[in-house]
Amino acid sequence: MSFAQAATRAIELGGRYSGEELAPELNDMTKASATALAGQGLVAAARDNYPFSGSVRSFVIGFAEVELDVETGAVEIMQYTAMADCGTILHPRSLGAQILGGSIQGMGIARSQKWVYDPVWGVAFAKRLYTARPAGILDVPLDLQWGAVEIPDPQTPVGARGIGEPPVGAGSAAIASAISDALGVKCLCRTPLTADVTLAELEGRAQPYTPLETHV
């Protein structure tokens, strides 16, 4: 049965199949979302009733060493290490790929991915890789390391937790912090830290965009 056939049949059956009848234990946000879809197709809304004592989250911390050219403002990442707290490791190679792959995405956010919008019309100017370029193989260090504390989570059946997005923040924050440290400032607190930003800091000039601003 195709998705289209399943949707058609759900509409015919109505009730709990098409989102017109919802379980009372659903939270209000889920009810509102399902109600908006009622009668349009197959709607499945359920609540996780597994017992847990808190939010199940994974954590990643990154450590970076960079070299800063004070004449050009160019930055080279010399070494990067990430450590994750994500419960039991089920597949070490996949976990390492997730941790380092996400961290590299964060390096792009910290160094080169700038979104530029027209201040009047809101039209995006950064539409291609050369204007909002993610990190490439020449932008990452040869020395990339990762590790995990491997303490099983007591609230999941096998003690494992997800590891999708936390490495991105770790990579971005580690690089931004390392560059700030190399410049001798507490925190530039903005991304991307392109050469013009580091040169402005070195020369005491005004920055092109404000602190805590990640998109220009």
C-alpha positions in Angstrom: 0.0 0.0 0.0 1.4 3.4 -1.0 1.3 6.5 1.3 -1.4 8.0 -0.9 -3.6 4.9 -0.6 -3.1 4.9 3.2 -4.1 8.5 3.4 -7.2 7.9 1.3 -8.2 5.0 3.4 -7.6 7.0 6.6 -9.9 9.8 5.4 -12.6 7.2 4.6 -12.3 5.7 8.1 -12.1 9.0 9.9 -12.0 9.1 13.7 -8.7 8.2 15.2 -7.2 7.4 11.8 -7.6 10.8 10.3 -6.8 12.9 13.4 -10.5 13.7 14.2 -10.3 11.8 17.5 -7.3 12.2 19.7 -6.1 10.5 22.9 -6.8 12.6 26.0 -3.3 12.2 27.4 -1.7 14.1 24.5 -0.2 17.5 25.4 -1.9 20.6 24.1 0.7 21.3 21.4 0.4 17.9 19.9 -3.4 18.2 20.0 -3.3 21.5 18.2 -0.9 20.1 15.5 -3.0 17.0 14.9 -6.3 18.9 14.8 -4.8 21.2 12.1 -4.2 18.0 10.0 -7.5 16.3 10.8 -9.3 14.9 7.7 -6.3 15.4 5.3 -4.8 12.0 5.5 -3.4 9.4 7.9 -2.6 11.0 11.2 -0.8 9.2 14.0 -0.3 11.0 17.3 0.9 9.3 20.4 2.6 10.2 23.7 5.8 8.6 25.1 4.5 7.1 28.3 7.8 5.4 29.3 8.8 6.4 32.8 11.7 8.8 33.2 12.9 11.2 35.9 14.3 13.9 33.6 15.2 14.9 30.1 17.3 12.5 28.1 20.0 14.6 26.4 23.5 14.0 25.2 26.3 16.4 25.8 29.5 17.1 23.8 32.5 19.3 24.7 35.1 20.4 22.3 38.8 21.4 22.7 40.6 23.3 19.9 44.1 24.6 19.3 44.5 27.3 16.7 47.3 29.4 15.2 46.5 33.0 14.3 48.4 35.1 11.8 48.4 38.6 13.3 49.3 40.2 9.9 46.5 38.6 7.8 44.0 37.6 10.4 44.0 34.0 9.0 43.3 31.2 11.4 44.5 27.6 11.1 43.0 24.9 13.3 45.9 22.7 14.6 44.1 20.2 16.8 40.6 19.3 17.8 39.3 16.8 20.3 35.7 16.2 21.3 34.3 14.2 24.2 30.7 13.0 24.4 28.4 11.9 27.2 25.8 9.8 25.2 25.4 6.7 27.3 26.4 3.2 26.1 28.3 3.1 22.8 26.5 0.9 20.4 28.7 1.4 17.3 32.0 3.2 17.9 32.8 4.0 14.3 29.4 5.5 13.7 29.6 7.4 16.9 33.0 8.8 16.0 31.7 9.8 12.5 28.7 11.7 14.2 30.9 13.5 16.7 33.6 14.6 14.3 31.2 15.2 11.4 29.0 17.4 13.5 32.1 19.2 14.9 33.3 20.0 11.4 29.9 21.5 10.6 30.3 23.6 13.7 33.8 24.7 12.5 32.1 26.0 9.3 29.6 28.0 11.4 32.4 29.5 13.4 34.6 30.4 10.5 33.0 30.8 7.1 29.2 30.4 6.9 27.8 33.9 6.8 24.2 34.6 5.9 23.7 38.1 4.4 20.3 39.6 3.9 19.1 42.9 2.4 18.2 45.1 5.3 15.1 46.5 3.6 13.6 43.7 1.6 15.0 40.7 3.4 16.4 39.1 0.2 19.1 36.6 0.8 22.4 37.4 -0.8 24.3 34.4 0.4 23.0 31.8 -2.1 26.1 29.8 -3.1 28.9 27.9 -1.4 31.3 30.7 -2.2 29.3 33.2 -0.1 28.2 30.8 2.7 30.8 28.1 2.5 30.8 25.1 4.8 34.1 23.7 6.1 36.1 21.7 3.5 38.9 19.2 3.9 41.5 22.0 3.9 39.8 23.8 6.7 40.0 21.0 9.3 43.0 19.8 11.2 44.8 16.5 10.5 44.6 15.8 14.2 40.9 15.1 14.9 40.2 13.0 18.1 37.1 11.9 19.9 36.1 10.0 23.0 33.1 9.2 25.1 32.6 8.7 28.8 30.4 5.6 28.2 28.3 5.8 31.3 25.0 3.9 30.6 21.9 6.0 30.8 19.5 4.4 33.4 16.4 5.7 31.6 16.9 3.9 28.3 16.6 0.2 27.6 20.2 -0.3 26.5 21.7 2.8 28.2 22.2 4.7 24.9 21.2 8.2 23.9 21.3 10.1 20.6 24.3 12.0 19.3 22.9 14.0 16.3 23.3 17.7 16.9 25.3 18.3 20.1 28.7 18.1 18.3 27.8 21.0 16.1 27.6 23.4 19.0 30.8 21.9 20.5 32.8 22.5 17.3 31.6 26.0 16.8 32.1 27.0 20.4 35.5 25.5 20.7 36.8 27.2 17.6 35.3 30.6 18.6 36.7 30.3 22.1 40.2 29.3 20.8 40.3 32.3 18.4 39.1 34.6 21.1 41.9 33.3 23.4 44.5 33.7 20.7 43.3 37.4 20.3 43.6 37.9 24.0 39.9 38.8 24.5 37.3 37.1 26.7 34.8 36.4 24.0 34.1 37.8 20.5 30.7 36.1 20.9 29.8 36.3 17.2 30.2 34.1 14.1 31.6 33.6 11.6 35.0 34.8 12.8 36.4 35.6 9.3 39.7 37.3 8.7 38.1 40.8 8.6 36.7 40.2 12.1 40.0 39.0 13.6 41.9 41.9 11.9 39.4 44.4 13.2 40.0 43.1 16.7 43.8 43.2 16.3 43.7 46.7 14.9 41.2 48.1 17.4 38.6 48.9 14.7 34.8 48.5 15.0 33.5 45.0 14.2 31.2 44.5 11.1 28.5 43.0 13.2 27.4 42.9 16.8 28.1 40.4 19.6 25.8 37.3 19.8 25.0 37.8 16.1 25.4 34.6 14.1 23.7 35.8 10.9 24.2 39.2 9.3 
